Amino acid sequence: MKQLAEIRKFLKEKSNSRAMESWRRFVSKSEKCHGVYLAEINKLVPKYASCGFKLIEELWKSGYLEERILAVKILGRICKKDPERALKLVRDFLDDVSNWAVCDTLATQGIRAIAKTRKREILALSRKLIVSKNPWKRRFAIVLLLNFKKDETARGEIEAVLRQVKNDKERCVRKAMEWVKRSWK
Protein backbone atom coordinates (compact mmCIF):
# COMPACT_ATOMS: atom_id res chain seq x y z
CA MET A 1 0.00 0.00 0.00
CA LYS A 2 1.63 3.18 -1.27
CA GLN A 3 0.10 5.47 1.35
CA LEU A 4 1.33 3.29 4.20
CA ALA A 5 4.89 3.46 2.86
CA GLU A 6 4.64 7.26 2.55
CA ILE A 7 3.37 7.58 6.11
CA ARG A 8 6.12 5.39 7.52
CA LYS A 9 8.76 7.33 5.60
CA PHE A 10 7.38 10.58 7.04
CA LEU A 11 7.33 9.15 10.58
CA LYS A 12 10.92 7.93 10.22
CA GLU A 13 12.03 11.37 9.04
CA LYS A 14 10.20 13.14 11.88
CA SER A 15 11.34 10.74 14.59
CA ASN A 16 13.55 12.24 17.27
CA SER A 17 14.78 11.40 20.74
CA ARG A 18 12.99 14.33 22.43
CA ALA A 19 9.62 13.22 21.10
CA MET A 20 10.41 9.64 22.14
CA GLU A 21 11.31 10.85 25.62
CA SER A 22 8.09 12.85 25.78
CA TRP A 23 5.95 9.83 24.84
CA ARG A 24 7.80 7.58 27.28
CA ARG A 25 6.62 9.70 30.20
CA PHE A 26 3.10 8.54 29.42
CA VAL A 27 3.47 5.28 27.52
CA SER A 28 5.20 2.07 28.59
CA LYS A 29 8.68 1.38 27.23
CA SER A 30 7.37 -1.96 25.99
CA GLU A 31 5.10 -0.23 23.46
CA LYS A 32 6.38 0.33 19.96
CA CYS A 33 6.90 4.01 19.30
CA HIS A 34 8.48 5.97 16.46
CA GLY A 35 9.16 9.04 18.59
CA VAL A 36 7.16 11.59 16.61
CA TYR A 37 5.36 14.58 18.09
CA LEU A 38 1.58 14.65 17.88
CA ALA A 39 1.70 17.90 15.89
CA GLU A 40 3.53 16.04 13.12
CA ILE A 41 1.01 13.18 13.19
CA ASN A 42 -1.83 15.69 12.89
CA LYS A 43 -0.31 16.97 9.63
CA LEU A 44 -0.94 13.57 8.06
CA VAL A 45 -4.64 13.36 8.88
CA PRO A 46 -6.05 15.62 6.13
CA LYS A 47 -3.71 14.18 3.53
CA TYR A 48 -4.72 10.56 4.17
CA ALA A 49 -8.32 10.87 5.36
CA SER A 50 -9.62 9.96 1.91
CA CYS A 51 -7.71 6.66 1.87
CA GLY A 52 -10.43 4.88 3.81
CA PHE A 53 -10.91 2.04 6.21
CA LYS A 54 -8.26 -0.25 4.73
CA LEU A 55 -5.51 2.24 5.57
CA ILE A 56 -6.92 2.60 9.09
CA GLU A 57 -6.76 -1.16 9.58
CA GLU A 58 -3.20 -1.38 8.25
CA LEU A 59 -2.01 1.48 10.46
CA TRP A 60 -3.60 -0.16 13.49
CA LYS A 61 -2.00 -3.56 12.78
CA SER A 62 1.48 -2.04 12.98
CA GLY A 63 1.21 -1.73 16.74
CA TYR A 64 3.09 1.57 16.71
CA LEU A 65 1.68 4.26 18.97
CA GLU A 66 1.80 7.03 16.37
CA GLU A 67 0.34 4.86 13.62
CA ARG A 68 -2.56 3.87 15.86
CA ILE A 69 -3.23 7.47 16.82
CA LEU A 70 -3.17 8.43 13.14
CA ALA A 71 -5.54 5.54 12.34
CA VAL A 72 -8.01 6.75 14.96
CA LYS A 73 -7.83 10.36 13.80
CA ILE A 74 -8.50 9.29 10.22
CA LEU A 75 -11.37 7.11 11.46
CA GLY A 76 -12.87 10.19 13.08
CA ARG A 77 -12.77 11.97 9.73
CA ILE A 78 -14.52 9.21 7.79
CA CYS A 79 -16.73 7.45 10.34
CA LYS A 80 -19.88 9.10 8.97
CA LYS A 81 -19.38 7.29 5.65
CA ASP A 82 -20.02 3.94 7.31
CA PRO A 83 -20.95 4.24 11.01
CA GLU A 84 -21.48 0.50 11.42
CA ARG A 85 -18.03 -0.30 10.11
CA ALA A 86 -16.52 2.47 12.22
CA LEU A 87 -18.09 1.12 15.40
CA LYS A 88 -17.02 -2.41 14.50
CA LEU A 89 -13.43 -1.22 14.10
CA VAL A 90 -13.59 0.53 17.46
CA ARG A 91 -14.79 -2.69 19.11
CA ASP A 92 -12.11 -4.70 17.26
CA PHE A 93 -9.36 -2.30 18.30
CA LEU A 94 -10.23 -2.37 22.00
CA ASP A 95 -8.30 -5.54 22.81
CA ASP A 96 -5.10 -3.78 21.71
CA VAL A 97 -5.56 -0.58 23.73
CA SER A 98 -2.97 -0.32 26.49
CA ASN A 99 -2.27 3.37 27.02
CA TRP A 100 -4.16 6.58 27.68
CA ALA A 101 -3.20 8.28 24.40
CA VAL A 102 -4.76 5.68 22.13
CA CYS A 103 -7.62 4.95 24.51
CA ASP A 104 -8.75 8.54 24.83
CA THR A 105 -8.28 9.38 21.16
CA LEU A 106 -10.31 6.33 20.13
CA ALA A 107 -13.11 7.10 22.60
CA THR A 108 -13.43 10.73 21.55
CA GLN A 109 -11.95 11.70 18.19
CA GLY A 110 -12.51 8.28 16.67
CA ILE A 111 -16.30 8.46 16.97
CA ARG A 112 -17.22 12.04 17.84
CA ALA A 113 -18.74 12.66 14.39
CA ILE A 114 -21.25 9.84 14.87
CA ALA A 115 -21.83 10.10 18.63
CA LYS A 116 -25.19 11.85 18.36
CA THR A 117 -26.60 9.56 15.68
CA ARG A 118 -25.23 6.38 17.33
CA LYS A 119 -25.84 7.42 20.93
CA ARG A 120 -27.78 4.29 21.86
CA GLU A 121 -25.06 1.93 20.57
CA ILE A 122 -22.24 3.94 22.10
CA LEU A 123 -23.88 4.10 25.52
CA ALA A 124 -24.59 0.35 25.31
CA LEU A 125 -20.91 -0.23 24.55
CA SER A 126 -19.96 1.86 27.57
CA ARG A 127 -22.30 -0.15 29.81
CA LYS A 128 -20.81 -3.40 28.50
CA LEU A 129 -17.18 -2.35 28.89
CA ILE A 130 -17.48 -0.76 32.33
CA VAL A 131 -17.54 -4.23 33.90
CA SER A 132 -14.49 -5.51 32.01
CA LYS A 133 -11.53 -6.87 33.94
CA ASN A 134 -9.31 -4.85 31.59
CA PRO A 135 -8.71 -1.38 33.10
CA TRP A 136 -8.18 0.18 29.66
CA LYS A 137 -11.60 -1.03 28.54
CA ARG A 138 -13.12 0.47 31.70
CA ARG A 139 -11.30 3.73 31.01
CA PHE A 140 -12.54 3.64 27.42
CA ALA A 141 -16.12 3.10 28.68
CA ILE A 142 -15.81 6.22 30.81
CA VAL A 143 -14.10 8.42 28.24
CA LEU A 144 -16.82 7.48 25.72
CA LEU A 145 -19.22 9.36 27.99
CA LEU A 146 -17.46 12.65 27.21
CA ASN A 147 -19.20 12.55 23.83
CA PHE A 148 -22.46 13.22 25.71
CA LYS A 149 -21.31 15.72 28.32
CA LYS A 150 -23.71 18.40 27.02
CA ASP A 151 -26.60 15.99 26.54
CA GLU A 152 -28.80 16.32 29.61
CA THR A 153 -30.88 13.32 28.49
CA ALA A 154 -27.80 11.11 28.91
CA ARG A 155 -26.85 12.40 32.36
CA GLY A 156 -28.64 9.65 34.31
CA GLU A 157 -27.06 6.92 32.21
CA ILE A 158 -23.63 8.51 32.57
CA GLU A 159 -24.01 8.64 36.35
CA ALA A 160 -25.12 5.00 36.40
CA VAL A 161 -22.01 3.93 34.48
CA LEU A 162 -19.74 5.94 36.78
CA ARG A 163 -21.34 4.44 39.91
CA GLN A 164 -20.20 1.01 38.80
CA VAL A 165 -16.55 2.01 39.09
CA LYS A 166 -16.69 4.58 41.88
CA ASN A 167 -14.27 2.51 44.00
CA ASP A 168 -12.06 1.31 41.15
CA LYS A 169 -8.44 0.82 42.22
CA GLU A 170 -6.90 1.51 38.81
CA ARG A 171 -5.41 4.97 38.45
CA CYS A 172 -6.25 5.21 34.74
CA VAL A 173 -9.92 4.54 35.53
CA ARG A 174 -10.08 7.00 38.44
CA LYS A 175 -8.46 9.73 36.32
CA ALA A 176 -11.05 9.18 33.57
CA MET A 177 -13.88 9.50 36.12
CA GLU A 178 -12.42 12.77 37.37
CA TRP A 179 -12.19 14.03 33.78
CA VAL A 180 -15.84 13.27 33.07
CA LYS A 181 -16.99 14.88 36.31
CA ARG A 182 -14.92 18.02 35.60
CA SER A 183 -16.43 18.25 32.13
CA TRP A 184 -19.93 18.73 33.63
CA LYS A 185 -18.97 21.90 35.45
Secondary structure as UniProt FT lines:
FT   HELIX           2..14
FT   HELIX           17..24
FT   TURN            25..26
FT   TURN            29..30
FT   HELIX           38..48
FT   HELIX           49..51
FT   HELIX           53..61
FT   HELIX           65..78
FT   HELIX           79..81
FT   HELIX           83..93
FT   HELIX           94..96
FT   HELIX           100..107
FT   TURN            108..111
FT   HELIX           112..114
FT   TURN            115..118
FT   HELIX           119..129
FT   TURN            130..131
FT   HELIX           135..144
FT   HELIX           145..148
FT   TURN            149..150
FT   HELIX           152..154
FT   HELIX           155..163
FT   TURN            164..167
FT   HELIX           171..183
//
